[in-house]
Amino acid sequence: MVRFTFSTALATILGAAAPFFVVGNGRAETPHHKVVVLYQFSGADGSEPSGPLIADRAGNLYGTTVLGGNGAGVVFELSPGHGRKGGWTETVLHNFNGADGTNPLGGLAMDAQGNLYGTAFSDTVRTGGVVFELSPGDNNGWTFTQLYGFDGQDSPSGANPNGGVIRDASGNLYGTTQYGGEHCACGTVFEVSPQRGGGWSESVLYSFRNKPDGAYPWAGLIADSSGDLFGTTNQGGDGHCGDGEGDKSGCGTVFSLTSSQSGWSETLLQNFQRHENNMPYTPVTLGSDGALYGTVGYDVFRLVPPGQGGAGWTKQTLYGFKEGTGGTITSSGVIFDAQGNLYGVTSSSGLDGVGTAYELSPPTEEGGTWTKTTLAKFAKGFDSNQPRGSLLIGADGTLYGAVNGDPGYVFAIEH
């Protein structure tokens, strides 16, 4: 069984809109934009921001760091300054202490009242991680509530949530666990729901079986208007991949879960193969055309639903990054702007490589290719100063993101 330590897998941002086009491998480049560091972490106030950022109506940014603070990570808020000097101010909303969670990886979700919801990958009590809520109170204070605690990696109820949660209109939270479940401890899809008399309860919607239906989901979920859930698994499926040490596993999948009176059922939308730059650890994004967009290995891909591209879901490669000095490994999912452009980040694949933020613009006519623009370049190296987590688009078109260095920083790209 192939297992991993906690990852910097990414939480989900639901895409806005995307027109239907035949896809290809655009190659055009334009000069990159300037990266503005909004806030540099010090370690005591957080280290290694990992998940995507979210924003409230006032323009404040919220996110998580894997480490820092007491050593187990923090939830933070960044508030823009006003006047000539401007600047951004960080407030640590919660400092994890181990017992209440460690390594919050998947970013946050926010409800209409400003409450924040997220996951921590592990903890020092039950060891399987937690789902938590942070509620704003008087005098800028925040109240931390553990909604659910998972047991260890072999627990049937799942263990080690990695990709954050999404929330429906009834207040139910949905996410994935990297381990646990009823079959091979290959992970689950779960729901955590508020109860009438108080408290929260967890339900396992699906337990993965490795082959042929997927294993070890690193990323979170998205939902469509019907309440169907979509996600990725890092391994499993019918692909012939291995860990380099003789242990064979699948190459990962894209899946959907649909609810009915008899429960939830899984449908495999994509079974990655070794030649497809396999093993996705980022979420998918839903376009207005009903297609799913995502990243795997070096590629940005599109999954066309049945009826548009064939009898089943059909995978198309929008762009394939190449080895070289530019960023080559897709280290986030993709998001849309209102014009149908896609945005994401890549990390370095070598000591001389750099991480990048990029834009993919759709073709202007059917049959054309997508055009890649490198918006920004980051520092060199395998792991230091590498962008992680999906980008966030502000109301004015500014892009926000995080660099998972030691201790890392939050940046903006005026666009």
N, C-alpha and C positions, 0 to 999 in steps of 0.2 A: 504494500500500500504506500503510495507516494504522498507525503504530507509536507507542509510548509510551516514556517514560523509566520508571525503576523506580517501582512504585506502592506504596501501603501496603495492598496486598491481603492477605487474611486467610487464615490456615491453618484447617484443619478440626477441629471438635470433633464427635464422633459423638453424636447425640441419644440420650436414654434411652427415653422412652416417649411415645406420643401416642394418645389415643382417636380413633375416627372420628366426625366431626361434619360436618353441613352448615355451611358457613362464611358469614360476612357481614362487615359493617363496624361493629363495636362502637365506641362513642364515649365511654364513661364514663371519668372521671378521678378520682383520689384524690390527696391531698397527697403530694409527693415525699419521699423519705427523705434522710437526711444522707449526704454523701460524705465519707469519711475518707481523707485522703492518707496512705498507708503509707510511701511513699518518694518523695522529690523528687530527680530526677537533676540533676547539676551540669554535665554536658558531659564532664568528664574521666572520669567513670564511666559514660558512656552518654548518649545523647540521642535523642529521638523513638522511644520504644517503639512497635512497629508490630504485632506479631503477638499471638495469644492467649497467655495464661499457662497453664502446667501446674503441677501440685502433686505432691509425693511424699507418702508415708504420714505423715511427720513434720510435714506442713503447710508445708514450704518451697515457695516459688514460684520458677519458672524462666521466663525469657523472653529476648527479644532486643531490641536497639535498632538502628535503621537507621544512625545516626551516633553520634558521640561516641567516647570513648576515643582511639585514634590517628587518629580521623577516619573510620574505615571501619565502625564499629559494634562492639557487644560482645554476649556471652552473659553473663547475670547470674543470680544466685541471691539471693532475699530470704528471710531467716530471721526468724521471729517471736521477739520478746524474751519474757522471763519476769519474774515479780515485779511490783512496783508500777509501775515506770516503763514496762515493756513496750517498745514501739518495735520497729522492724524494721531489720535490718542487711543491707546489700548486699555481696555478694562478686562481683567480676568474674571469671568462670570462663575467659573467653577474650577477648582484645583483638585484633580483626582488624587486620592490617597492610597489606592490599591484595593482596599476593602470595598469601596464603592465603584471600582472599575479601573482598568489600566488600558492605555493605548486606544483612545477614541480615533477611529480611522476613517469613518465614512461620511463625515460632514454632518449637516443638520437639516431638519425640516422645521418650519414655523407655521403656527396656526394664526387665525385672525386676531386672537387676543395677545399675540406676541410670545406665546410659550414656545420653547425650543425642544425638539425631540432628537435623540441620537442614540448611538450604540458605542459601547466600549468593548474591545476585542476580548479582553480577559479580566480577571479579578483575582484577589488573593483569598476569597472565601469559598465560593463554589467553583471557581477556576474557569467557568465557561463564558464569562462576559455578561454584560447587562444591557438592558434597554432603559433609557432614562429620560426624564423631563426636567427642564429648567423653566421656572415661572418667575416673571418679573414682579417685584413687590415695591413697598415704600422705600424711600431714601436710596433708590438705585440698587437695592439688594435683590438677590436672586435666590430662589429656593430650589434645591436639588431633590428630586424624588426618583428612587429606583423603582421602575414600573415592573420589571421582571428580571430575574437572575437565572442564567443557564448553568447547568451542571457541566461536568467534564466532557472530554472529546467523544466519549462513547455513549453519551446520553441519548436516548430515543427522542427527546424533545429538542435536540439540536445543541450546538455549542460553538462559541466564538463567532459572533456576528461581525462581519467585516465591512459591510457596505452601507451602513446607515439605514434609515427607514423612510418610507413614504406614508402619507396619511390620507384617508378617504374622508368624505363629507360627514360620516358618522363618528369620526374620531378614532377609527381603528388604524393601527400601524402595521405595515408589512415590510418584511426584510428577509435576508438570507443568513444562514449560518454556514461557515466554512466546513465544519465538522458535525458529528452527531447524526442522528436520524435512526430509522428503524432497520436499516439493512446493512450497509457497509461502513457506517459512520462517515459517509461521503458528503454530508451536508443536507440542509433542509431549506424550504421556504416556509416562513412562519407568519402568523398574525398575532398581535397583542392587542386585546380589546378591553375597554373600560367596563366594569360591572356595575349593576344598579346599586348594590349595597356598598359600593366603594371597592377599591382595589382593581387590579388588572389580571387577566388570565391569558395564557398563551395557547394557541392551537397550531399544530403542525399541518400545513396545507399539503405539503409534498415532501417525501424523503427520497433523495436520489439513490440510484442503484449502481452507479459507475458506468458499466456497459449494459445496455446501449444508451442510457438516457442522461448521462452527465454525472459529474462529481466535482466537489470542492468549489462552490461558487464564491468568488472573491468580491464581486461587485454587487450593488444593490439592484433594485427593481424599478420599472416604470409601469404605469397603468394607462389603458386607453379609456375612452368615454363609456365603454360597456363594463369596465371593472376587470377586464382581462389583464393579467400580469405578464411582463416580459423580462427576461434576464439572460445572463450568460453563466456557463460553468467553465472553470479553468481546465478541467480534465474530463474524462469520461467520453461517452459516445463511441462510435465504431472506428475512429481513426487509429492508425498504428504509430503511436508515439511512445517514447521512453524517457527515462530520467537520466540516461547516460550511464547508469549503473546496472543495467539489465532488467530493471523493473518496468514492465510495459503498462501503459495506460492509454486511454483515449486522448484525443487532441483538443477536446473541449467542444462546447455546443452553444447554440442560441435556442432558448425554449420559450414557450408560452404556457400559462396556466389559466384554465377556464373553469368557472364555477357553475355547478348545476345542482339540482335537488339531491343527487347522489354523491356530491362532493366535488373536489377539484381534480381535474385531469390534465396531464401534461401532453404537449405536442412538441416534438423536436422540429425546429424550423431550419437548423443548420448543424450538420455534423462536420466539424473541421477535420481536414486531413493534414498530414505532415508537410506537404508542399505548399499549404495555404498560409504560411506564417502563423502557426497555430497557437492554441492555449490562450484564449482571451481572459484578461483580468479587469476589463473596463466594462461599463454598462452600455446598453444600446439606447438610442434616441428615436422617438417616433415622429415621422414627418406627416404633414397634412395629406400626403398622397397614400398613407397607409403603409408605407415602406418603413423598415427599420434601418437605422444608420449606426455604425459602430466602428471600432478599431480592433485589430488583432495583429500582433507582431509588428511588421513594417507597414501594414496596409490600413487604409480607410475603406470600408466596404458598405454596401447597400444590400438589403434583403428585400426583394420585390415579392409582394403577396401573390397568391394564386390568382390567375386570370390576367395579370399584367405581364408576367414574364414566362409563364408556363403552368403546368398542372399543379406544381407545388411551389414552395418558396424558392426563389432563385437568387443566388449570390452574385453580385457584380462588384468588381474592384474599382473604386473611384480614383484612388491614387496609391501608388506604391513608393514609399521612401527608399532611397538607396544608401548604401554604405558610403561614408565620406566624412568630411568635416562638419557637415550639418547634422542636426538631430535626425536620427533614423528610427528609434524605437518609440512607437506611439504610447505615451504615458498618461493618456486621459481618454475619456470618451469625447464625443463631439457635440456641439450645440449649434443651433440655428439662429440667425438674425431674421428680421422681418422680410428681407429680400431673398432668403433661401441660401445664403452663404453659410458654410460650415466653419467652425473654429475649434482648435484643439492645441495640444502641446506634445512635444516629443522630448525624449531624454537622449543622452549621449550613448553611443555604442562602443566607445573607446576612449583612451586617455586624451587623444587629440580632438575628439568630437565635442560638440556643444549641444545643449538643449535649445529648443526653439518654440516659439508660438507661431501658428500658421493659420492662414485662411484658405479655404477651398471654395472657389466661385463656380457656380453651375454654368454650363454652356449656354450661349445665347440662342442656339437653334438645335433642333433635334438631331441627334447623331454627333454632336460636338463633344469635346472633352472638357473635363473640369480643370480649372487653372489654380495652381498652388502659389500663394504669396507668403513668403517668410516675413512675418510682422516684427519679430524680435529674436535676438540670439542671446543666450545666457553663457555663463562661464564654462570652461572646459572641464572634462573629467568624467569618470564613470558614475559616481554617486553624489559628489558634492555639487551644490548649486544647480540642481536639476528641477525643472518644473514638474509638479505632480497635481493631479486633480483637474477636473473639468473647469474651463473658464466660465466667468460670469459676465454677462453684458449689462452694463448700466443703462439708465434711461437715455443718456446722451450718446450712447454708442461706445463708451469707454469699456475696455476689457479689463477684468480683474482676475488675479490668480495668485498662486502661492508657489514658492520655491522650497523644496524639501531639503535644504542644506542643514548644516550644523552651526547655528541654530535655525537658519532659514529666514525668509521674509515674505511679505505680501507686496505685490506689485500692481501697477496699472499700465496699460498701453492705450494712449489716446489714439482713436481710430476714426 
